[in-house]
C-alpha cells in the first residue's frame, strides 16, 4: 500500500518503544499510558491488527499507527489512531483507516471513540456518529 512518500503496512510485531514514540509525536500520549511500557506492550500484543504508516525513505520512520481489535468477520474497534504532528493534515489518518477497512473487509463495521475535539475529523472523513453507544469506562 503506498501513497506519495508513505508506505502502509501491517506490523503485528511493532515494538512498544516505537509505538510510544508515535504516541508522543502525535500528542495522543496525554490520553494513553505512555509512561507504562509493560502496558503498552500488552496493548500491542493483545491487538490483532496493527497498521502503520512509514516514510518511504531508507530509515522508514514511523509516521502513524492504527491499533485495532477485530474478529475479521463483524466488528473492528480502532482503539488508537495517531499521526506524528509534522505529518498531520497530509492524509495519513485517512490512509490508515482506509488500510484498516481494506484489511477487515466489507463484512466488518469499523468503530472508534473520538478524542474530545476530534469529532469533526471523523465527520469529515465520512464516518457516521453513533448516538446509542455505551461503555463501562476503565478505572485506570
Ligand atoms: C486525528 C488524526 C489521527 C488525524 O490524522 P491526520 O493524518 O492528521 O488527518 P488527515 O490528513 O487524514 O485529515 C483528513 C481530513 O481531516 C481534516 N482534519 C485533520 N485533523 C482534523 C481535526 N483535528 N479536526 C477536524 N478536521 C481535521 C484534514 O484537514 C483533512 O481534510 P481534507 O481532506 O479536506 O484536507 C491526527 O491528527 C492525530 O494523530 N491527532 C492527535 C491524536 C488524536 O487525537 N488521535 C485521535 C484519537 S480518537
Backbone and ligand atoms as CSV (ligand in chain L), in Angstrom:
chain,resi,resn,atom,element,x,y,z
A,1,UNK,N,N,0.856,-1.191,0.000
A,1,UNK,CA,C,0.000,0.000,0.000
A,1,UNK,C,C,0.892,1.242,0.000
A,2,UNK,N,N,0.788,2.093,-0.964
A,2,UNK,CA,C,1.655,3.277,-0.992
A,2,UNK,C,C,0.857,4.515,-1.365
A,3,UNK,N,N,1.267,5.657,-0.849
A,3,UNK,CA,C,0.688,6.966,-1.145
A,3,UNK,C,C,1.952,7.779,-1.359
A,4,UNK,N,N,1.886,8.982,-1.888
A,4,UNK,CA,C,3.134,9.680,-2.178
A,4,UNK,C,C,4.051,9.760,-0.948
A,5,UNK,N,N,5.139,9.015,-0.986
A,5,UNK,CA,C,6.120,9.065,0.085
A,5,UNK,C,C,5.758,8.308,1.338
A,6,UNK,N,N,4.640,7.593,1.345
A,6,UNK,CA,C,4.186,6.883,2.546
A,6,UNK,C,C,3.975,5.410,2.197
A,7,UNK,N,N,4.418,4.543,3.092
A,7,UNK,CA,C,4.168,3.107,2.919
A,7,UNK,C,C,3.278,2.647,4.069
A,8,UNK,N,N,2.144,2.042,3.738
A,8,UNK,CA,C,1.256,1.478,4.759
A,8,UNK,C,C,1.542,-0.007,4.875
A,9,UNK,N,N,1.518,-0.521,6.093
A,9,UNK,CA,C,1.793,-1.936,6.276
A,9,UNK,C,C,1.091,-2.472,7.515
A,10,UNK,N,N,1.082,-3.797,7.624
A,10,UNK,CA,C,0.545,-4.457,8.809
A,10,UNK,C,C,1.740,-4.967,9.595
A,11,UNK,N,N,1.840,-4.537,10.857
A,11,UNK,CA,C,3.028,-4.862,11.658
A,11,UNK,C,C,2.625,-5.429,13.017
A,12,UNK,N,N,2.326,-6.743,13.050
A,12,UNK,CA,C,1.925,-7.337,14.333
A,12,UNK,C,C,3.007,-7.238,15.397
A,13,UNK,N,N,4.259,-7.101,14.982
A,13,UNK,CA,C,5.366,-7.085,15.953
A,13,UNK,C,C,5.877,-5.681,16.260
A,14,UNK,N,N,5.091,-4.667,15.969
A,14,UNK,CA,C,5.524,-3.294,16.281
A,14,UNK,C,C,5.989,-3.221,17.741
A,15,UNK,N,N,7.116,-2.587,17.977
A,15,UNK,CA,C,7.651,-2.554,19.349
A,15,UNK,C,C,6.957,-1.478,20.181
A,16,UNK,N,N,6.969,-1.711,21.486
A,16,UNK,CA,C,6.375,-0.741,22.406
A,16,UNK,C,C,7.129,0.588,22.338
A,17,UNK,N,N,8.435,0.527,22.099
A,17,UNK,CA,C,9.230,1.762,22.037
A,17,UNK,C,C,8.799,2.610,20.835
A,18,UNK,N,N,8.611,1.968,19.677
A,18,UNK,CA,C,8.184,2.743,18.502
A,18,UNK,C,C,6.748,3.248,18.659
A,19,UNK,N,N,5.913,2.400,19.233
A,19,UNK,CA,C,4.522,2.799,19.473
A,19,UNK,C,C,4.499,4.027,20.377
A,20,UNK,N,N,5.291,3.986,21.431
A,20,UNK,CA,C,5.349,5.107,22.364
A,20,UNK,C,C,5.812,6.369,21.658
A,21,UNK,N,N,6.830,6.228,20.805
A,21,UNK,CA,C,7.364,7.416,20.115
A,21,UNK,C,C,6.296,8.085,19.266
A,22,UNK,N,N,5.485,7.287,18.577
A,22,UNK,CA,C,4.471,7.904,17.718
A,22,UNK,C,C,3.312,8.459,18.554
A,23,UNK,N,N,3.038,7.834,19.689
A,23,UNK,CA,C,2.020,8.411,20.591
A,23,UNK,C,C,2.467,9.791,21.047
A,24,UNK,N,N,3.742,9.892,21.440
A,24,UNK,CA,C,4.278,11.180,21.913
A,24,UNK,C,C,4.301,12.188,20.763
A,25,UNK,N,N,4.755,11.743,19.594
A,25,UNK,CA,C,4.883,12.658,18.447
A,25,UNK,C,C,3.527,13.176,17.985
A,26,UNK,N,N,2.466,12.405,18.248
A,26,UNK,CA,C,1.123,12.822,17.810
A,26,UNK,C,C,0.415,13.674,18.850
A,27,UNK,N,N,0.830,13.534,20.104
A,27,UNK,CA,C,0.114,14.194,21.197
A,27,UNK,C,C,-0.875,13.262,21.880
A,28,UNK,N,N,-1.079,12.068,21.317
A,28,UNK,CA,C,-2.039,11.140,21.924
A,28,UNK,C,C,-1.515,10.551,23.239
A,29,UNK,N,N,-0.230,10.724,23.511
A,29,UNK,CA,C,0.343,10.192,24.766
A,29,UNK,C,C,-0.359,10.754,25.997
A,30,UNK,N,N,-0.947,11.951,25.867
A,30,UNK,CA,C,-1.640,12.545,27.008
A,30,UNK,C,C,-2.858,11.706,27.414
A,31,UNK,N,N,-3.365,10.913,26.474
A,31,UNK,CA,C,-4.575,10.132,26.734
A,31,UNK,C,C,-4.319,8.628,26.697
A,32,UNK,N,N,-3.082,8.241,26.716
A,32,UNK,CA,C,-2.708,6.818,26.683
A,32,UNK,C,C,-1.630,6.572,27.744
A,33,UNK,N,N,-1.448,5.308,28.208
A,33,UNK,CA,C,-0.479,5.038,29.281
A,33,UNK,C,C,0.955,5.010,28.753
A,34,UNK,N,N,1.386,6.151,28.188
A,34,UNK,CA,C,2.683,6.196,27.501
A,34,UNK,C,C,3.858,5.995,28.456
A,35,UNK,N,N,3.643,6.216,29.756
A,35,UNK,CA,C,4.722,6.042,30.729
A,35,UNK,C,C,4.796,4.635,31.297
A,36,UNK,N,N,4.009,3.722,30.763
A,36,UNK,CA,C,3.949,2.357,31.296
A,36,UNK,C,C,4.278,1.373,30.168
A,37,UNK,N,N,5.597,1.100,29.965
A,37,UNK,CA,C,5.999,0.265,28.830
A,37,UNK,C,C,5.382,-1.131,28.845
A,38,UNK,N,N,5.188,-1.668,30.050
A,38,UNK,CA,C,4.600,-3.014,30.137
A,38,UNK,C,C,3.162,-3.004,29.619
A,39,UNK,N,N,2.441,-1.946,29.956
A,39,UNK,CA,C,1.044,-1.872,29.496
A,39,UNK,C,C,0.986,-1.625,27.984
A,40,UNK,N,N,1.903,-0.788,27.475
A,40,UNK,CA,C,1.964,-0.571,26.019
A,40,UNK,C,C,2.231,-1.891,25.300
A,41,UNK,N,N,3.140,-2.679,25.862
A,41,UNK,CA,C,3.471,-3.987,25.286
A,41,UNK,C,C,2.222,-4.873,25.254
A,42,UNK,N,N,1.472,-4.880,26.355
A,42,UNK,CA,C,0.265,-5.707,26.406
A,42,UNK,C,C,-0.782,-5.191,25.423
A,43,UNK,N,N,-0.869,-3.870,25.276
A,43,UNK,CA,C,-1.812,-3.295,24.306
A,43,UNK,C,C,-1.477,-3.772,22.896
A,44,UNK,N,N,-0.183,-3.811,22.590
A,44,UNK,CA,C,0.233,-4.212,21.237
A,44,UNK,C,C,0.033,-5.704,21.007
A,45,UNK,N,N,0.478,-6.507,21.984
A,45,UNK,CA,C,0.409,-7.964,21.782
A,45,UNK,C,C,-1.034,-8.469,21.872
A,46,UNK,N,N,-1.892,-7.724,22.550
A,46,UNK,CA,C,-3.299,-8.122,22.646
A,46,UNK,C,C,-4.123,-7.658,21.460
A,47,UNK,N,N,-3.605,-6.719,20.686
A,47,UNK,CA,C,-4.310,-6.275,19.477
A,47,UNK,C,C,-4.084,-7.316,18.387
A,48,UNK,N,N,-5.003,-7.402,17.436
A,48,UNK,CA,C,-4.760,-8.366,16.361
A,48,UNK,C,C,-4.725,-7.714,14.984
A,49,UNK,N,N,-4.665,-6.393,14.942
A,49,UNK,CA,C,-4.390,-5.704,13.677
A,49,UNK,C,C,-3.691,-4.384,14.008
A,50,UNK,N,N,-2.457,-4.275,13.589
A,50,UNK,CA,C,-1.696,-3.036,13.803
A,50,UNK,C,C,-1.256,-2.555,12.429
A,51,UNK,N,N,-1.811,-1.416,12.025
A,51,UNK,CA,C,-1.494,-0.859,10.706
A,51,UNK,C,C,-0.575,0.342,10.924
A,52,UNK,N,N,0.487,0.410,10.148
A,52,UNK,CA,C,1.442,1.504,10.300
A,52,UNK,C,C,1.550,2.305,9.007
A,53,UNK,N,N,1.975,3.547,9.163
A,53,UNK,CA,C,2.345,4.386,8.020
A,53,UNK,C,C,3.800,4.793,8.251
A,54,UNK,N,N,4.649,4.485,7.286
A,54,UNK,CA,C,6.062,4.821,7.412
A,54,UNK,C,C,6.501,5.682,6.234
A,55,UNK,N,N,7.530,6.487,6.486
A,55,UNK,CA,C,8.111,7.312,5.417
A,55,UNK,C,C,8.787,6.392,4.403
A,56,UNK,N,N,8.586,6.692,3.139
A,56,UNK,CA,C,9.226,5.885,2.082
A,56,UNK,C,C,10.651,6.387,1.865
A,57,UNK,N,N,11.474,6.154,2.902
A,57,UNK,CA,C,12.885,6.561,2.889
A,57,UNK,C,C,13.660,5.375,3.447
A,58,UNK,N,N,14.977,5.333,3.329
A,58,UNK,CA,C,15.720,4.183,3.856
A,58,UNK,C,C,15.469,3.954,5.345
A,59,UNK,N,N,15.236,5.022,6.120
A,59,UNK,CA,C,15.040,4.860,7.571
A,59,UNK,C,C,13.647,4.332,7.910
A,60,UNK,N,N,12.705,4.518,6.962
A,60,UNK,CA,C,11.314,4.066,7.198
A,60,UNK,C,C,10.770,4.562,8.561
A,61,UNK,N,N,10.909,5.846,8.827
A,61,UNK,CA,C,10.421,6.395,10.102
A,61,UNK,C,C,8.920,6.150,10.254
A,62,UNK,N,N,8.529,5.818,11.471
A,62,UNK,CA,C,7.111,5.577,11.742
A,62,UNK,C,C,6.390,6.920,11.868
A,63,UNK,N,N,5.396,7.152,11.011
A,63,UNK,CA,C,4.674,8.425,10.988
A,63,UNK,C,C,3.286,8.308,11.600
A,64,UNK,N,N,2.728,7.089,11.551
A,64,UNK,CA,C,1.370,6.931,12.087
A,64,UNK,C,C,1.054,5.493,12.362
A,65,UNK,N,N,0.036,5.291,13.213
A,65,UNK,CA,C,-0.350,3.931,13.583
A,65,UNK,C,C,-1.842,3.861,13.862
A,66,UNK,N,N,-2.433,2.716,13.530
A,66,UNK,CA,C,-3.800,2.388,13.968
A,66,UNK,C,C,-3.725,1.038,14.666
A,67,UNK,N,N,-4.170,0.998,15.919
A,67,UNK,CA,C,-4.150,-0.259,16.687
A,67,UNK,C,C,-5.588,-0.737,16.835
A,68,UNK,N,N,-5.828,-1.966,16.363
A,68,UNK,CA,C,-7.204,-2.427,16.169
A,68,UNK,C,C,-7.417,-3.805,16.803
A,69,UNK,N,N,-8.608,-3.989,17.359
A,69,UNK,CA,C,-9.030,-5.317,17.839
A,69,UNK,C,C,-10.224,-5.716,16.991
A,70,UNK,N,N,-10.113,-6.849,16.301
A,70,UNK,CA,C,-11.168,-7.246,15.369
A,70,UNK,C,C,-11.325,-8.757,15.312
A,71,UNK,N,N,-12.502,-9.197,14.872
A,71,UNK,CA,C,-12.725,-10.629,14.602
A,71,UNK,C,C,-12.623,-10.928,13.111
A,72,UNK,N,N,-12.359,-9.903,12.300
A,72,UNK,CA,C,-12.267,-10.028,10.838
A,72,UNK,C,C,-13.557,-10.594,10.229
A,73,UNK,N,N,-14.648,-10.522,10.957
A,73,UNK,CA,C,-15.907,-11.086,10.459
A,73,UNK,C,C,-17.083,-10.141,10.666
A,74,UNK,N,N,-17.034,-9.295,11.731
A,74,UNK,CA,C,-18.217,-8.499,12.061
A,74,UNK,C,C,-17.884,-7.107,12.588
A,75,UNK,N,N,-16.855,-7.001,13.405
A,75,UNK,CA,C,-16.564,-5.695,14.000
A,75,UNK,C,C,-15.060,-5.497,14.184
A,76,UNK,N,N,-14.682,-4.233,14.173
A,76,UNK,CA,C,-13.280,-3.861,14.388
A,76,UNK,C,C,-13.281,-2.583,15.229
A,77,UNK,N,N,-12.603,-2.626,16.353
A,77,UNK,CA,C,-12.520,-1.456,17.218
A,77,UNK,C,C,-11.140,-0.817,17.060
A,78,UNK,N,N,-11.128,0.399,16.568
A,78,UNK,CA,C,-9.871,1.133,16.416
A,78,UNK,C,C,-9.620,1.839,17.739
A,79,UNK,N,N,-8.746,1.285,18.528
A,79,UNK,CA,C,-8.521,1.839,19.854
A,79,UNK,C,C,-7.626,3.066,19.798
A,80,UNK,N,N,-6.598,3.040,18.928
A,80,UNK,CA,C,-5.674,4.174,18.846
A,80,UNK,C,C,-5.412,4.515,17.390
A,81,UNK,N,N,-5.553,5.786,17.089
A,81,UNK,CA,C,-5.183,6.303,15.764
A,81,UNK,C,C,-4.311,7.525,16.019
A,82,UNK,N,N,-3.085,7.480,15.554
A,82,UNK,CA,C,-2.150,8.568,15.865
A,82,UNK,C,C,-1.252,8.848,14.669
A,83,UNK,N,N,-1.069,10.132,14.396
A,83,UNK,CA,C,-0.184,10.577,13.319
A,83,UNK,C,C,0.756,11.624,13.915
A,84,UNK,N,N,2.045,11.497,13.660
A,84,UNK,CA,C,3.035,12.445,14.190
A,84,UNK,C,C,2.694,13.868,13.738
A,85,UNK,N,N,2.846,14.816,14.666
A,85,UNK,CA,C,2.415,16.195,14.415
A,85,UNK,C,C,2.917,16.783,13.091
A,86,UNK,N,N,4.196,16.623,12.746
A,86,UNK,CA,C,4.658,17.273,11.500
A,86,UNK,C,C,3.933,16.752,10.259
A,87,UNK,N,N,3.390,15.542,10.347
A,87,UNK,CA,C,2.714,14.954,9.181
A,87,UNK,C,C,1.197,15.049,9.272
A,88,UNK,N,N,0.667,15.596,10.357
A,88,UNK,CA,C,-0.792,15.680,10.468
A,88,UNK,C,C,-1.350,16.563,9.361
A,89,UNK,N,N,-2.529,16.211,8.877
A,89,UNK,CA,C,-3.179,17.001,7.833
A,89,UNK,C,C,-2.716,16.653,6.435
A,90,UNK,N,N,-1.921,15.589,6.298
A,90,UNK,CA,C,-1.473,15.234,4.945
A,90,UNK,C,C,-2.101,13.924,4.459
A,91,UNK,N,N,-3.161,13.506,5.120
A,91,UNK,CA,C,-3.920,12.354,4.615
A,91,UNK,C,C,-3.555,11.021,5.233
A,92,UNK,N,N,-2.641,11.013,6.200
A,92,UNK,CA,C,-2.193,9.726,6.754
A,92,UNK,C,C,-3.266,9.099,7.649
A,93,UNK,N,N,-3.952,9.912,8.433
A,93,UNK,CA,C,-5.021,9.370,9.284
A,93,UNK,C,C,-6.081,8.687,8.423
A,94,UNK,N,N,-6.476,9.366,7.379
A,94,UNK,CA,C,-7.446,8.788,6.443
A,94,UNK,C,C,-6.856,7.517,5.800
A,95,UNK,N,N,-5.600,7.579,5.418
A,95,UNK,CA,C,-4.950,6.425,4.782
A,95,UNK,C,C,-4.884,5.227,5.724
A,96,UNK,N,N,-4.623,5.476,7.004
A,96,UNK,CA,C,-4.583,4.380,7.977
A,96,UNK,C,C,-5.960,3.735,8.115
A,97,UNK,N,N,-7.000,4.565,8.184
A,97,UNK,CA,C,-8.350,3.990,8.312
A,97,UNK,C,C,-8.759,3.268,7.028
A,98,UNK,N,N,-8.361,3.782,5.880
A,98,UNK,CA,C,-8.624,3.065,4.613
A,98,UNK,C,C,-7.938,1.701,4.636
A,99,UNK,N,N,-6.697,1.678,5.121
A,99,UNK,CA,C,-5.945,0.417,5.170
A,99,UNK,C,C,-6.601,-0.557,6.149
A,100,UNK,N,N,-7.097,-0.044,7.278
A,100,UNK,CA,C,-7.806,-0.903,8.235
A,100,UNK,C,C,-9.038,-1.508,7.556
A,101,UNK,N,N,-9.799,-0.672,6.861
A,101,UNK,CA,C,-11.023,-1.168,6.201
A,101,UNK,C,C,-10.690,-2.225,5.162
A,102,UNK,N,N,-9.597,-2.014,4.435
A,102,UNK,CA,C,-9.174,-2.987,3.429
A,102,UNK,C,C,-8.802,-4.318,4.103
A,103,UNK,N,N,-8.128,-4.235,5.228
A,103,UNK,CA,C,-7.713,-5.451,5.928
A,103,UNK,C,C,-8.895,-6.242,6.471
A,104,UNK,N,N,-9.902,-5.545,7.014
A,104,UNK,CA,C,-11.001,-6.265,7.674
A,104,UNK,C,C,-12.104,-6.645,6.698
A,105,UNK,N,N,-12.218,-5.913,5.605
A,105,UNK,CA,C,-13.171,-6.291,4.567
A,105,UNK,C,C,-14.568,-5.741,4.798
A,106,UNK,N,N,-15.438,-5.938,3.805
A,106,UNK,CA,C,-16.746,-5.281,3.782
A,106,UNK,C,C,-17.768,-5.819,4.785
A,107,UNK,N,N,-17.509,-6.971,5.392
A,107,UNK,CA,C,-18.467,-7.506,6.373
A,107,UNK,C,C,-18.322,-6.833,7.729
A,108,UNK,N,N,-17.286,-6.015,7.884
A,108,UNK,CA,C,-16.885,-5.571,9.223
A,108,UNK,C,C,-17.187,-4.086,9.450
A,109,UNK,N,N,-17.863,-3.795,10.556
A,109,UNK,CA,C,-18.080,-2.397,10.964
A,109,UNK,C,C,-16.833,-1.910,11.691
A,110,UNK,N,N,-16.361,-0.745,11.312
A,110,UNK,CA,C,-15.175,-0.150,11.952
A,110,UNK,C,C,-15.667,0.916,12.934
A,111,UNK,N,N,-15.294,0.728,14.189
A,111,UNK,CA,C,-15.867,1.524,15.285
A,111,UNK,C,C,-14.731,2.193,16.054
A,112,UNK,N,N,-14.938,3.415,16.489
A,112,UNK,CA,C,-13.942,4.058,17.357
A,112,UNK,C,C,-14.604,5.110,18.224
A,113,UNK,N,N,-13.895,5.531,19.232
A,113,UNK,CA,C,-14.351,6.613,20.110
A,113,UNK,C,C,-13.458,7.809,19.838
A,114,UNK,N,N,-14.053,8.913,19.395
A,114,UNK,CA,C,-13.255,10.098,19.083
A,114,UNK,C,C,-12.740,10.740,20.362
A,115,UNK,N,N,-11.488,11.195,20.314
A,115,UNK,CA,C,-10.978,12.002,21.418
A,115,UNK,C,C,-11.750,13.327,21.412
A,116,UNK,N,N,-11.931,13.928,22.593
A,116,UNK,CA,C,-12.659,15.201,22.649
A,116,UNK,C,C,-12.028,16.225,21.706
A,117,UNK,N,N,-12.847,16.863,20.898
A,117,UNK,CA,C,-12.360,17.884,19.962
A,117,UNK,C,C,-12.043,17.350,18.584
A,118,UNK,N,N,-12.012,16.015,18.413
A,118,UNK,CA,C,-11.635,15.428,17.127
A,118,UNK,C,C,-12.885,14.968,16.357
A,119,UNK,N,N,-14.057,15.137,16.973
A,119,UNK,CA,C,-15.278,14.586,16.372
A,119,UNK,C,C,-15.462,15.016,14.921
A,120,UNK,N,N,-15.203,16.290,14.631
A,120,UNK,CA,C,-15.476,16.783,13.271
A,120,UNK,C,C,-14.533,16.164,12.243
A,121,UNK,N,N,-13.376,15.689,12.708
A,121,UNK,CA,C,-12.460,14.988,11.795
A,121,UNK,C,C,-13.146,13.741,11.257
A,122,UNK,N,N,-13.764,12.978,12.171
A,122,UNK,CA,C,-14.407,11.731,11.741
A,122,UNK,C,C,-15.667,12.007,10.919
A,123,UNK,N,N,-16.378,13.088,11.236
A,123,UNK,CA,C,-17.482,13.503,10.348
A,123,UNK,C,C,-16.930,13.733,8.951
A,124,UNK,N,N,-15.809,14.445,8.903
A,124,UNK,CA,C,-15.233,14.895,7.623
A,124,UNK,C,C,-14.761,13.757,6.744
A,125,UNK,N,N,-14.331,12.639,7.366
A,125,UNK,CA,C,-13.863,11.533,6.522
A,125,UNK,C,C,-14.979,10.525,6.252
A,126,UNK,N,N,-16.218,10.907,6.615
A,126,UNK,CA,C,-17.368,10.107,6.191
A,126,UNK,C,C,-17.830,9.051,7.179
A,127,UNK,N,N,-17.328,9.084,8.418
A,127,UNK,CA,C,-17.832,8.125,9.411
A,127,UNK,C,C,-19.135,8.662,9.983
A,128,UNK,N,N,-20.038,7.745,10.378
A,128,UNK,CA,C,-21.287,8.226,10.953
A,128,UNK,C,C,-21.223,8.166,12.471
A,129,UNK,N,N,-21.890,9.140,13.091
A,129,UNK,CA,C,-21.909,9.186,14.558
A,129,UNK,C,C,-22.876,8.141,15.088
A,130,UNK,N,N,-22.527,7.549,16.239
A,130,UNK,CA,C,-23.387,6.548,16.860
A,130,UNK,C,C,-23.915,7.152,18.151
A,131,UNK,N,N,-25.215,7.430,18.182
A,131,UNK,CA,C,-25.766,8.089,19.365
A,131,UNK,C,C,-26.019,7.085,20.481
A,132,UNK,N,N,-26.146,5.812,20.133
A,132,UNK,CA,C,-26.585,4.817,21.123
A,132,UNK,C,C,-25.440,3.870,21.517
A,133,UNK,N,N,-24.245,4.441,21.668
A,133,UNK,CA,C,-23.116,3.629,22.131
A,133,UNK,C,C,-23.005,3.767,23.651
A,134,UNK,N,N,-22.538,2.719,24.302
A,134,UNK,CA,C,-22.382,2.710,25.760
A,134,UNK,C,C,-21.052,2.101,26.126
A,135,UNK,N,N,-20.572,2.418,27.333
A,135,UNK,CA,C,-19.362,1.750,27.803
A,135,UNK,C,C,-19.311,1.737,29.329
A,136,UNK,N,N,-18.590,0.766,29.846
A,136,UNK,CA,C,-18.106,0.820,31.226
A,136,UNK,C,C,-16.692,1.347,31.101
A,137,UNK,N,N,-16.372,2.476,31.690
A,137,UNK,CA,C,-15.052,3.056,31.478
A,137,UNK,C,C,-13.998,2.310,32.294
A,138,UNK,N,N,-12.746,2.368,31.808
A,138,UNK,CA,C,-11.645,1.772,32.569
A,138,UNK,C,C,-11.443,2.589,33.843
A,139,UNK,N,N,-10.905,1.938,34.883
A,139,UNK,CA,C,-10.712,2.620,36.161
A,139,UNK,C,C,-9.338,3.270,36.268
A,140,UNK,N,N,-8.378,2.826,35.411
A,140,UNK,CA,C,-7.057,3.450,35.428
A,140,UNK,C,C,-6.360,3.243,34.096
L,1,LIG,C1,C,-6.696,12.906,14.371
L,1,LIG,C2,C,-5.570,12.416,13.486
L,1,LIG,C3,C,-5.407,10.910,13.635
L,1,LIG,C4,C,-5.946,12.743,12.025
L,1,LIG,O1,O,-4.919,12.279,11.172
L,1,LIG,P1,P,-4.324,13.250,10.029
L,1,LIG,O2,O,-3.381,12.447,9.222
L,1,LIG,O3,O,-3.822,14.480,10.681
L,1,LIG,O4,O,-5.640,13.595,9.194
L,1,LIG,P2,P,-5.832,13.585,7.608
L,1,LIG,O5,O,-4.678,14.286,6.989
L,1,LIG,O6,O,-6.143,12.204,7.172
L,1,LIG,O7,O,-7.117,14.505,7.518
L,1,LIG,C5,C,-8.179,14.246,6.668
L,1,LIG,C6,C,-9.066,15.459,6.683
L,1,LIG,O8,O,-9.482,15.799,8.018
L,1,LIG,C7,C,-9.098,17.140,8.349
L,1,LIG,N1,N,-8.659,17.164,9.741
L,1,LIG,C8,C,-7.463,16.764,10.221
L,1,LIG,N2,N,-7.417,16.902,11.573
L,1,LIG,C9,C,-8.614,17.406,11.946
L,1,LIG,C10,C,-9.171,17.779,13.213
L,1,LIG,N3,N,-8.488,17.680,14.362
L,1,LIG,N4,N,-10.438,18.254,13.200
L,1,LIG,C11,C,-11.146,18.374,12.058
L,1,LIG,N5,N,-10.668,18.032,10.830
L,1,LIG,C12,C,-9.408,17.571,10.771
L,1,LIG,C13,C,-7.971,17.444,7.401
L,1,LIG,O9,O,-7.882,18.841,7.166
L,1,LIG,C14,C,-8.362,16.688,6.157
L,1,LIG,O10,O,-9.327,17.400,5.410
L,1,LIG,P3,P,-9.232,17.463,3.806
L,1,LIG,O11,O,-9.247,16.033,3.318
L,1,LIG,O12,O,-10.436,18.246,3.438
L,1,LIG,O13,O,-7.932,18.140,3.538
L,1,LIG,C15,C,-4.220,13.109,13.797
L,1,LIG,O14,O,-4.349,14.483,13.587
L,1,LIG,C16,C,-3.705,12.833,15.198
L,1,LIG,O15,O,-2.949,11.901,15.417
L,1,LIG,N6,N,-4.112,13.680,16.175
L,1,LIG,C17,C,-3.608,13.557,17.542
L,1,LIG,C18,C,-4.007,12.253,18.193
L,1,LIG,C19,C,-5.511,12.056,18.195
L,1,LIG,O16,O,-6.274,12.887,18.667
L,1,LIG,N7,N,-5.949,10.896,17.649
L,1,LIG,C20,C,-7.345,10.562,17.533
L,1,LIG,C21,C,-7.799,9.793,18.693
L,1,LIG,S1,S,-9.533,9.440,18.536
